Amino acid sequence: MASLEGLPYDVKFTLLETLTTDYDTFISLVVTSRDFYDIFKKYKRCLLGNVDFYDAAKYWEESFLVACLPEIVGDPVHSIDISYSEIREIEDSYISAMGSPRPNPDSESWYYTRVWEGGQEMKARITANHRAIRRLCEQFIRRAMYPRFLVAKQGSRSKKDYLEANSPATPTEREKIMRGFYRLWLLTRLFYSSKSESSSMGENDLSMRYVPMWDFWDLGVIQMLLSYISMELKPVFMYLWDNSLWWYALAFNLPTRATNKTTGKKIEEKRRKPLMQDHVSGSMFAFLVFEYPFHAPEWIENATDFKSLSDRCEKIFSVTEKMEIREQIGKARYLHLGHPDGWLGAGYRFPGRVFRPEDTSTIPIRRICLPGEEDYSKYGEQAKLIWLNDLTKAYAADSSSLLNIFAPKPDPWVSVWDDWRLEEWGYRFPRLAALKRESI
């Protein structure tokens, strides 16, 4: 560091500007060097804009596409009519982009070209989007970096103990989380944009075609992030339910923004649970469409204090006053990711399918089994199959009561963290074959 401190001022600035292509190195230098920090303060707006843009470019397949969508599909409040075939064309461009490790001038992706032709306005949009995703990522790390099932089952160490003792999140962990939040945003925008035709299509037709191209565990991150958001926001969603403040309506007669009493009929108890599930699903989807990701940290931080969120709720109410918008929000129950079956806390359904042996062969195992519950060898050739099916049941489990119901052995909530951290927490790989006895 001493040799860097002795460099001329203009050389230091050039070095710092060059390092904007590497977010972690840039931040480390600014934090550890007084001289470089002083330069950063003087040119903060310019340097931060560059470093955030280049950091967003790590996720260019998603970050660039999300930034280009408003001109094509509009924004959630002022949507542009677009055919489902046009949505398919957007999906095709994303599938093509996924085959490119990095953006390059020869890329045939229309949205890559549009970004570079968009100038400073497009760059500013991408950096604003990226900062919102990063804030959400940092909040997730602060609140969720702990062995969720282990804490629920053992109770020996608290969530707080783990959160306070953790080593900082690594670049690989952050990248998994950031890309997961980006992909959730992309899924929501494209699904909502195709809403005009969704009523005439079967549920399976709404599965995005690029989803199967995602890595099994990358898709698991999105499933987990959906559950995380839904569980964090459950207090405010239930407050809305208890006060009959609903953001959606289905095709049949259900109360909209009114009390149940105004319908003149008492909702039967047997209908209450599915209605509540529809309410949670619709509320979650409305949140994803109108508030995610820019206001997501505020919602999560204040989910138990409705007064703090009343203004944000009113904004959604003002948008969803029209019945046709409420009905489209109600169709959120059709949104799924084309992967293993299971209801998430958000109420999102994944199409029912049973794993077949040929499905499991390419899925790598992860160190996510609770200590003492890693032995699947008794299932013989079906061991991996059973382990994966246990995994799909576990996405909805979050408390000791749910642990008792589902008795899950693998913990999908920790799959986003690096293996060394999981080993430190005590997680194990599943044992799929019996241990061989040593010969005497």
Beta strands, then each sheet from edge to edge (+ up, - down):
end
